[in-house]
Amino acid sequence: MVMRRWGTVILGLVFLLTVLSFFYTPYRPEQIQISRRLQPPSRLHFFGTDHLGRDIFSRLLVGGRVSLLIGVGAVLLGAVGGIVLGMAAGFVGNFVDELVMRVSDGMQSLPSILLALLFATVWQPGPVVILWAIAVGNIPIFLRLTRNQVLSIKKRPYVEAAQALGNGSGGIIWRHILPNIKDALIVQFSVSLAGAILAESSLSYLGVGIQPPHPSWGGMLREAQAYASMAPWLVVVPGLAIGLTVIGFNLLGSGWTNGR
Amino acid sequence: MKRYLGQKLISFVLTIVIANLAAFLILNVLPGDPALLMLGTEGSAEAYARLRSELNLDQPPLVRYFTWLFQFFRGQWGVSVRYSMPVRELVASAFPLSLTLAVLAVGTAVVIAVPTGMFMAVRPRSPLGRLFSWFTQVGMALPQFWVGLLLIQVFAVQLGLLPAGGNMGWVSFILPVATLALPRTSIFSRMVKTGMAQTLQQDYIRTAFAKGLPARVVYFKHSLRNGSLALATIAGLQFSQLFAGTIVVEHVFGLPGLGRLLLTGVLARDVPLVQALIMLVVLMILLFNLLFDLALGLLDPRLRYE
């Protein structure tokens, strides 16, 4: 219960700041002011300025928005793909199950970061590459989860009863199976979002993700590395933002089932 | 055991074929022309034609795939465009470093995670248990490259105790290994905790206590062994995450390992290098998973009859 409350508080704050970033940032995130470079946190600049005099707080807001949008979009895509395939594998069984599971095992051996690197070799590095890589990386996770749950639920008496009454597979999935695996899916969604935020920031840090001058948490850390000893706030602030958001999603995920 | 072994081997081979076909398709078929990608817009027509025949691009895709696969398993991994060196030599020089890094990190993680995980399972509500629990949450959430940057700041720049990067003997490994071990320690200790907490509810634990066995024996022999078996399956999936982590950590600390080689290859659009490296990494991940599954099958007879 405590975990879920903390998760909600942290994510609520992140969400509010993200919404705020659509309407207001103290400065334009790409606005360069060389005369104000590497300033420590002050009343004018909450979190200081970077090596080009850009306002860290503004960049943090906009960067977080991009991270969250990519994360939510990618996990949503991956979840839908995984759930559909997992339903097919679990419900139809036999060779469909065997085929889908083998392909899924193959995909699982390529983590999102590796996939993104593979994609980035071919396409321009950027947000689209990351989005697809994280989405594809999440498919096997949701697939396995859905399939295993379907396998354990489809033999239960009430599902067999529904089948005996002549209900179609679609109706059974919608009315009997999905509601039963809802909690497990929500938990996984939250945990996957945490992973997506981490993957996105790592990739942007490596230079394969969101490209400058667009702000991103990982990209800010990449640029901060050279100025770390002169301006430690450049390193501390984006890292804390990533860490807090990830903790928020993890707490919400692990608190979801305990909380009720 | 034979049947179990057979099943695992078949799925191992199938998975390799699928993963490597996917990598080949992405790199070679989808966008069109790797030769054009590598040369960029300034390449001359002759250079383009030469590169195309060097990369076998004038052959149909299916022929190319099998040629490449055949050559890969014969140990001919092609020539890197970026370094103008055989990929095999590049890998041979980078591989030991990455392996050392990974093994040390996993070793450190296990050594720390088992006792802390046990403690969290046995005394979940004690102050120290709660502290560990929060610590693991934080350890899982912090991005590895950030932890690496902070460690460099504190131990290399401020205190001057350890090198900030590069490979200068074993001291260079301390900070990268710590960085790589942190999230894994957190995940492993949570796994040990969950596994043990489940067994502690079982009747045989109560029986063991009731017949007067010392707590030490019950916890280690009855609870930890059974609890860690069930969770070892999940641990097997960590190998792929470990490699992803190695890429990032090698970049932060400027260590010339496989991850750094791969990143350079990606940014330089060095298709032969990336292709061989991805194949190699997938092979290693799957091989580790297979060995892991087999070891589990040996340890836990129930798995063999599923």
Interface residues (C-beta under 8 A of the other chain):
Chain A: R102 V103 D105 G106 M107 Q108 S109 L110 P111 S112 I113 L114 L117 L118 F119 A120 T121 V122 W123 P125 A194 L198 S201 S202 Y205 L206 G207 V208 G218 L221 A224 Q225 A228 S229 P232 V235 V236 P238 G239 I242 G243 L244 V246 I247 N250 L251
Chain B: S11 L14 T15 I16 V17 I18 A19 A22 A23 I26 L27 L30 P31 L37 Q137 V138 M140 A141 L142 P143 Q144 F145 W146 L149 L150 I152 Q153 V157 L237 S240 Q241 F243 A244 I247 V248 H251 L262 L263 G265 V266 L267 R269 V271 V274 I278 V281 V282 I285 L286 N289
